[in-house]
């Protein structure tokens, strides 16, 4: 099985939560338009002035998505068990 990589876009400021939420919509549109076999996207509010949007890609899709969408950073994705 391929590694999964979480590509992350950081947003800061008073509108960061809304911006991250809206950015996730564009990530989903990109997945659909490119017909990519990716399913995990999301956004997380990390504080009053900081939020992130993210997309989980595989090794095979990472370079294409990275070059097209220019994420701010990435990390190895580890699925969390249901709490």
Beta strands, then each sheet from edge to edge (+ up, - down):
strand 1: 4-12
strand 2: 41-47
strand 3: 50-58
strand 4: 73-76
sheet 1: 2+ 3- 1+ 4-
end
